[in-house]
Amino acid sequence: MSFSGNWAPQRIQQVWEKGTKDQNTEPSRWRKDECGAWIYRPDHGTRDSDYSWEIDHIDGNPENNDLSNLRPLQWENNLSRQKGPLTCPVTSDGVQNVKRKLS
């Protein structure tokens, strides 16, 4: 199932570029989101892996598609936003994503 929305390829790439680069990985394929979770470029818009990612609206307004309001988030981190502010249920430990226990 696709969760990519109707994003143009150029906009997807622009949002991808906002992810954090890691000196030990290939930045065209691997980045980290704001929570420190790994995201994998080819997995945009799916929920098939721990490294899948989606485009998040920072202010929560899905009508505000300005690049300054968009960021890449690992899909479970983005899903957590449906309940309010970003809680980062997924982060990384080394080269793997891990689920945090949230209180």
C-alpha positions in Angstrom: 0.0 0.0 0.0 1.3 3.5 -0.9 1.3 6.3 1.6 3.1 8.7 -0.6 0.3 11.2 -1.3 0.4 13.1 -4.6 3.9 14.5 -4.3 5.9 15.4 -7.4 9.2 13.6 -7.7 11.1 16.9 -7.4 9.3 17.8 -4.1 10.1 14.3 -2.7 13.7 14.9 -3.5 13.7 18.3 -1.9 12.2 16.9 1.3 14.7 14.0 1.2 17.6 16.5 1.1 16.4 17.9 4.5 17.2 14.6 6.2 20.4 14.4 8.2 23.4 12.9 6.4 25.7 10.4 8.1 29.3 10.3 7.1 29.4 6.5 7.1 26.5 6.0 4.6 25.7 6.9 1.1 23.6 10.1 1.4 21.7 9.5 -1.8 20.2 6.4 -0.3 20.4 6.8 3.5 19.5 9.7 5.9 18.2 10.2 9.4 15.0 11.9 10.3 14.5 14.4 13.1 14.2 11.6 15.6 17.4 10.0 14.6 15.7 7.1 12.8 17.2 5.8 9.6 15.3 6.3 6.4 16.0 4.7 3.0 15.4 6.8 -0.1 13.8 4.1 -2.3 11.3 3.3 0.5 9.4 6.6 0.4 5.7 6.3 0.6 5.5 2.7 1.8 5.3 1.1 5.2 7.0 -2.1 4.1 10.2 -1.7 6.2 11.6 -0.2 9.3 13.3 2.3 7.0 10.3 3.5 5.1 9.5 7.2 5.3 6.8 9.8 4.6 6.6 13.5 4.2 5.4 15.2 7.4 3.8 18.7 7.6 5.6 20.3 10.5 2.7 22.6 11.5 0.1 19.8 11.0 -1.7 21.6 8.2 -1.9 19.4 5.2 -2.7 22.4 3.0 0.6 24.1 3.8 3.0 22.4 1.3 5.8 25.0 1.5 9.1 23.3 1.7 9.9 25.0 5.0 6.9 23.2 6.4 7.9 19.7 5.2 10.3 17.2 6.6 11.1 13.5 6.1 10.0 11.2 8.9 10.3 7.5 9.4 6.8 6.2 8.8 6.1 5.2 12.5 7.3 8.6 13.7 5.0 10.3 11.2 2.1 8.0 12.2 2.7 9.1 15.9 1.9 12.7 14.8 -1.7 11.8 14.2 -2.1 11.9 18.0 -0.4 15.3 18.4 3.2 16.4 18.7 6.1 14.4 17.4 7.0 11.8 20.1 9.8 9.8 18.2 8.7 6.2 18.9 11.5 5.1 16.6 15.2 6.2 16.7 18.4 4.3 15.8 21.1 2.4 17.6 24.0 2.1 15.3 22.8 1.0 11.9 19.4 -0.3 13.0 16.2 1.4 13.9 14.8 0.6 17.3 11.5 1.3 18.9 11.6 3.3 22.1 9.3 2.7 25.1 7.3 5.9 25.5 5.8 6.7 28.9 
